[in-house]
């Protein structure tokens, strides 16, 4: 599931609103272990959306 989420987030990263929507949905659906990996991956790959990431990973 985590790899699928990464793929989706990469595809929607051009649109901040859509990216945030998909990220929130992913956070809700993933297991805790996957969520830790997702958070790390997001900060590594989407630092330009830093404010969105901070809002979602509260």
VENPEVEN-V905575 format. One record per helix or strand of 3 or more residues. SS is the DSSP state (H for helix, E for strand). FROM is the first residue (numbers start at 1). TO is the last residue. If there is no record, write none. Layout:
SS;FROM;TO
SS;FROM;TO
This chain:
H;2;12
H;16;29
H;32;45
H;47;56
